[in-house]
Amino acid sequence: MKLHMGTRELELDGKYLGRLREANDLMGNPEALRARMQEDGYLLIRKLHDPQKVKAVRRVLIDNLDANGQIDRSHPLDEAWIAPGARGSFLGGAKAVTHSPEFLAVVEAPELMQFFSDFLGGPSLTYNYKWLRAVGAGDFTGAHYDVVYMGRGTRNLYTVWTPLGDVPFRKGPLAILEGSQNLERVKATYGQMDVDRDHVTGWFSNDPLELIEQYGGRWLTTEFEMGDALIFGMYTMHGSLNNETQTYRLSCDTRYQRADEPVDERWIGENPIAHYGWMQGQTIPMEEARKRWGV
């Protein structure tokens, strides 16, 4: 099967694109999960969330998109077909959705918070700000570390990527660059950047093959089902395949850390300030910054 990532076509199970490894057999063993995170840079956990609760979130999000004219009503509403002329949406600040009881019942579920308390070895917290996306036709995410967007607190911070519905290969699932958590030179340069402070575009690269040719490894992905989740650290390079369908890829990103460690002030509180300087004024292209860093 040939899949697209940006402008590149990659053969699944070929030289450049492989499959993520599941970690369900390690559930209930925090030490083994920590070792796997160090080894792989990620944890793929099937049905980490209650699928019925995720389905409820999906309904809330689709209703919101529909109210804004972004859903093609000539198809079943739950399939989230993209209305003619509509594009993808970022709803991170849409608290009517991201702080709805349905949404919080998934991303702040007691069992999820307990998972992180066990994994981190102490009481956990999650950022008040939630990242929520409806990815449109042809859209994808370029390769990046999350630390450049949220690195002012502890670096022992983890992202949970939750698909809000099934995400087959052609709907643009997330992909991880194998071994990218060990790229010390990249971590010491790009990984020290702050998009609000440094005014540098956040994606490290739009070209997935360039990264493999320079740093080795493969891109790893999978098909996701309702309730699945992908967990990874701040120094795991990730992006996504292209959404090659005419339906939205609905997903959210939430962050978790120990409650007693420093927290990035941009993402907590009743009304988090979020990004305030990124893409404001003159922005340094990543290509220019990478030349300066030698990466």
Secondary structure as UniProt FT lines:
FT   STRAND          2..5
FT   TURN            6..7
FT   STRAND          8..12
FT   STRAND          17..19
FT   HELIX           24..26
FT   TURN            27..28
FT   HELIX           30..40
FT   STRAND          42..45
FT   TURN            46..47
FT   HELIX           51..67
FT   TURN            68..69
FT   TURN            73..74
FT   HELIX           77..79
FT   STRAND          81..82
FT   TURN            84..85
FT   STRAND          89..90
FT   TURN            92..93
FT   HELIX           95..98
FT   HELIX           101..107
FT   HELIX           110..120
FT   STRAND          124..126
FT   STRAND          131..135
FT   TURN            137..138
FT   STRAND          143..144
FT   HELIX           147..150
FT   STRAND          158..163
FT   HELIX           169..171
FT   STRAND          174..177
FT   TURN            178..179
FT   HELIX           180..182
FT   HELIX           184..188
FT   HELIX           190..192
FT   HELIX           195..198
FT   HELIX           208..215
FT   STRAND          219..221
FT   TURN            226..227
FT   STRAND          229..233
FT   TURN            234..235
FT   STRAND          238..240
FT   STRAND          249..258
FT   TURN            259..260
FT   HELIX           265..267
FT   TURN            278..279
FT   HELIX           286..293
//
